[in-house]
Amino acid sequence: MHWAAIGGHTAAGQALADAGANLFAMTTSQMSVLHASSEAGRAGFSDFLVKRAGDRKNELFNARDASGKLAIELATMVSLFRLSTSIQ
């Protein structure tokens, strides 16, 4: 699921979820699937993931990686980096 998130492959994520993949899986560095899609700047995949999580979406929002960061913090850093490089 993490690789689908990093690549922004929402259809693959859907197929994996339909087959029972864990939306809340964590890597050894405590990176959630939402962390992976957020860090990769894959907003479409993040949206799919949050919708698919339903009532458990707060588990995604509140998960912290090994460095203590929330997925939203990673998404914000990616957005700021993209903005700064686009105005140079």
Helices and strands as residue ranges (DSSP letters): H 2-7, H 10-18, H 33-39, H 43-53, G 54-56, H 57-62, H 71-86
